[in-house]
Amino acid sequence: MKKRGKLTQGRFIVFEGVGGSGKGTQIELAKNLLKNNGIEAIYTREPGGIEPAEELRRFIFDLRDKKLIKAEGQMALFFAARKFWMDGLVKPNLDNGISVLTDRCHTSTGAYQGYAEGGDQETILNVSDIVLGNYKPDAVMLLDISRETSLARRGKNINGDPFDKESPEYFDRLIAGYREMASTGWGNLNWYVVNGEEDALKVSESVAGILETVFETRLRR
């Protein structure tokens, strides 16, 4: 386990993927698995997780839904929300030995605003260094699914997320971007690709195996 001062620092684990990939389900299963093994962890989402960031999330989504904001503007606002989130929630928990499981992080900015929308990746990475500092994720789990699976699972339920309204071509760029990020270790992070096409229990077994690697311990199922 990583050390910070006199405390054992928690692990910072990101679940990534397009809408319908099952991130929320797998985070809940992972949290319960860790709890059953005596490992304290919290679940959060990004953007959001803390009130100022949730307010920015609503603002960004509203602008996006009205087509009033492009990639660069989204990047600026997402990182503003991310700074609140990191300072107010992620860092304090990690420093107190509590692991953080999050639905998305700066990796989503790289995929959506970067690969899918043509935003500058160097800028995304540079600002990430400033906002996250030494608190980079220990692991990024990409729940990899096809565009067809994403559409079938989401159906008409987009939960107010304007990104889920995008064109098939957008999702093709997004999925290809995620796969390239994982294969190249985008952001100098440890990426793990999980076949999200499987049923939830099979996916959870893959996730559990990755958690054992991250926590360097055998987890009782």
C-alpha positions as CSV (number, residue, x, y, z in Angstrom):
1,M,0.0,0.0,0.0
2,K,1.2,3.5,-0.7
3,K,2.3,5.6,2.3
4,R,1.7,9.3,2.8
5,G,3.0,10.6,6.1
6,K,2.1,8.2,8.9
7,L,-1.1,6.9,7.2
8,T,-1.6,4.2,4.6
9,Q,-3.1,5.9,1.6
10,G,-6.2,4.6,0.0
11,R,-6.4,3.5,-3.6
12,F,-7.8,5.7,-6.3
13,I,-9.6,3.6,-8.9
14,V,-11.4,4.9,-12.0
15,F,-14.1,3.0,-13.9
16,E,-14.4,4.2,-17.5
17,G,-16.5,3.5,-20.6
18,V,-19.3,4.8,-22.7
19,G,-22.9,5.0,-21.6
20,G,-24.4,1.6,-20.9
21,S,-21.0,0.0,-20.1
22,G,-22.2,-0.9,-16.6
23,K,-19.8,1.3,-14.6
24,G,-22.3,2.1,-11.8
25,T,-23.2,-1.6,-11.3
26,Q,-19.6,-2.7,-11.2
27,I,-18.6,0.1,-8.8
28,E,-21.3,-1.0,-6.4
29,L,-20.2,-4.6,-6.6
30,A,-16.6,-3.6,-6.1
31,K,-17.4,-1.5,-3.1
32,N,-19.3,-4.3,-1.5
33,L,-16.4,-6.8,-2.3
34,L,-13.9,-4.5,-0.7
35,K,-16.1,-3.9,2.4
36,N,-16.5,-7.6,2.9
37,N,-12.7,-7.8,2.9
38,G,-12.3,-5.1,5.5
39,I,-11.2,-2.4,3.0
40,E,-13.0,0.9,3.4
41,A,-14.0,2.6,0.1
42,I,-16.4,5.3,-1.1
43,Y,-18.2,5.6,-4.4
44,T,-18.3,8.9,-6.3
45,R,-18.8,10.3,-9.8
46,E,-17.2,12.8,-12.0
47,P,-18.1,15.5,-12.7
48,G,-19.9,15.9,-9.4
49,G,-19.5,14.1,-6.2
50,I,-19.5,17.3,-4.2
51,E,-21.9,20.2,-4.3
52,P,-19.9,22.8,-6.2
53,A,-18.9,20.2,-8.8
54,E,-22.5,18.9,-9.1
55,E,-23.6,22.5,-9.8
56,L,-21.0,22.8,-12.5
57,R,-22.1,19.4,-13.9
58,R,-25.7,20.7,-14.3
59,F,-24.4,23.9,-15.9
60,I,-22.1,22.1,-18.4
61,F,-24.9,19.6,-19.3
62,D,-27.3,22.5,-19.9
63,L,-24.9,24.3,-22.1
64,R,-24.1,21.1,-24.0
65,D,-27.8,20.2,-24.4
66,K,-28.4,23.7,-26.0
67,K,-25.2,23.3,-28.1
68,L,-23.7,26.5,-26.6
69,I,-20.3,25.0,-25.6
70,K,-17.5,23.4,-27.6
71,A,-14.7,21.1,-26.5
72,E,-12.4,23.8,-25.1
73,G,-15.1,25.3,-23.0
74,Q,-16.1,22.0,-21.7
75,M,-12.6,21.2,-20.8
76,A,-12.2,24.4,-18.7
77,L,-15.4,23.8,-16.8
78,F,-14.8,20.1,-16.3
79,F,-11.4,20.8,-14.8
80,A,-12.9,23.5,-12.6
81,A,-15.4,20.9,-11.2
82,R,-12.6,18.4,-11.0
83,K,-10.5,20.7,-8.8
84,F,-13.4,21.1,-6.3
85,W,-13.9,17.4,-6.3
86,M,-10.2,16.5,-5.9
87,D,-9.6,19.0,-3.0
88,G,-12.9,18.4,-1.2
89,L,-13.5,14.7,-1.6
90,V,-10.8,12.6,-3.2
91,K,-7.6,13.8,-1.5
92,P,-9.0,13.9,2.0
93,N,-10.3,10.4,1.7
94,L,-7.1,9.0,0.2
95,D,-5.0,10.7,2.9
96,N,-7.2,9.1,5.5
97,G,-6.7,5.6,4.1
98,I,-10.1,5.4,2.4
99,S,-10.1,4.2,-1.2
100,V,-12.0,6.0,-3.8
101,L,-14.0,4.3,-6.6
102,T,-15.1,6.8,-9.2
103,D,-17.4,6.7,-12.2
104,R,-15.1,8.7,-14.6
105,C,-12.2,11.1,-14.0
106,H,-9.9,13.2,-16.2
107,T,-9.7,10.1,-18.5
108,S,-13.2,10.9,-19.7
109,T,-12.1,14.4,-20.7
110,G,-9.3,12.7,-22.8
111,A,-11.9,10.4,-24.4
112,Y,-14.8,12.7,-25.0
113,Q,-13.4,16.2,-25.4
114,G,-10.1,14.8,-26.8
115,Y,-10.7,11.9,-29.1
116,A,-14.4,12.3,-29.9
117,E,-14.4,16.1,-30.2
118,G,-10.9,17.0,-31.3
119,G,-9.7,18.8,-28.2
120,D,-6.0,19.2,-27.6
121,Q,-4.7,16.2,-25.7
122,E,-1.5,17.9,-24.6
123,T,-3.6,20.6,-22.9
124,I,-5.8,18.0,-21.2
125,L,-2.8,16.2,-19.9
126,N,-1.0,19.3,-18.7
127,V,-4.0,20.6,-16.8
128,S,-4.6,17.2,-15.4
129,D,-1.1,17.3,-13.9
130,I,-2.0,20.6,-12.2
131,V,-5.4,19.6,-10.9
132,L,-4.6,16.0,-9.8
133,G,-1.0,16.6,-8.7
134,N,0.5,13.5,-7.0
135,Y,-3.0,12.0,-6.7
136,K,-3.1,10.1,-10.0
137,P,-5.4,7.1,-10.2
138,D,-3.8,3.7,-9.3
139,A,-5.9,2.0,-11.9
140,V,-8.3,2.8,-14.8
141,M,-10.7,0.0,-15.6
142,L,-12.2,0.4,-19.1
143,L,-15.5,-1.5,-19.5
144,D,-15.2,-2.0,-23.2
145,I,-18.4,-2.4,-25.2
146,S,-19.5,-1.8,-28.8
147,R,-21.6,1.1,-30.0
148,E,-24.5,-1.3,-30.7
149,T,-24.4,-2.7,-27.1
150,S,-24.3,0.8,-25.7
151,L,-27.3,1.8,-27.7
152,A,-29.2,-1.4,-26.8
153,R,-28.6,-1.0,-23.1
154,R,-29.3,2.7,-22.9
155,G,-32.4,2.6,-25.1
156,K,-34.2,5.9,-24.5
157,N,-32.9,6.3,-21.0
158,I,-30.2,8.9,-21.2
159,N,-30.5,10.2,-17.6
160,G,-30.2,13.8,-18.7
161,D,-26.8,13.2,-20.2
162,P,-26.5,15.1,-23.4
163,F,-23.5,13.1,-24.5
164,D,-25.7,10.1,-24.9
165,K,-27.6,11.9,-27.6
166,E,-24.6,12.1,-29.9
167,S,-24.4,10.5,-33.4
168,P,-23.2,7.0,-34.2
169,E,-20.0,8.5,-35.7
170,Y,-19.3,10.3,-32.4
171,F,-19.6,7.0,-30.5
172,D,-17.3,5.3,-33.0
173,R,-14.6,8.0,-32.4
174,L,-15.2,7.7,-28.6
175,I,-14.9,4.0,-28.4
176,A,-11.8,4.0,-30.7
177,G,-10.3,6.7,-28.5
178,Y,-10.9,4.7,-25.3
179,R,-9.3,1.7,-26.8
180,E,-6.3,3.7,-28.0
181,M,-5.9,5.3,-24.5
182,A,-5.9,1.9,-22.9
183,S,-3.4,0.4,-25.4
184,T,-1.0,3.3,-25.1
185,G,-1.3,3.9,-21.3
186,W,-2.7,7.4,-21.8
187,G,-1.6,9.7,-19.0
188,N,1.1,7.3,-17.8
189,L,-1.7,5.4,-16.0
190,N,-2.3,1.7,-15.4
191,W,-5.2,0.8,-17.7
192,Y,-7.1,-2.5,-17.5
193,V,-9.5,-3.5,-20.3
194,V,-12.5,-5.5,-19.2
195,N,-14.9,-7.1,-21.7
196,G,-18.1,-5.3,-20.8
197,E,-20.2,-7.3,-23.2
198,E,-20.3,-10.2,-20.6
199,D,-23.1,-10.4,-18.0
200,A,-22.6,-8.4,-14.8
201,L,-21.4,-11.3,-12.7
202,K,-18.7,-12.3,-15.2
203,V,-17.6,-8.7,-15.5
204,S,-17.4,-8.4,-11.7
205,E,-15.1,-11.4,-11.6
206,S,-12.7,-9.7,-14.0
207,V,-13.0,-6.5,-11.9
208,A,-12.3,-8.5,-8.7
209,G,-9.1,-9.9,-10.2
210,I,-7.9,-6.4,-11.1
211,L,-8.7,-5.2,-7.6
212,E,-6.5,-8.0,-6.2
213,T,-3.7,-6.7,-8.3
214,V,-4.2,-3.1,-7.2
215,F,-4.6,-3.9,-3.5
216,E,-1.9,-6.6,-3.6
217,T,-4.1,-9.0,-1.7
218,R,-6.4,-12.0,-2.2
219,L,-10.1,-11.0,-1.9
220,R,-12.7,-13.4,-0.5
221,R,-15.6,-13.6,-2.9
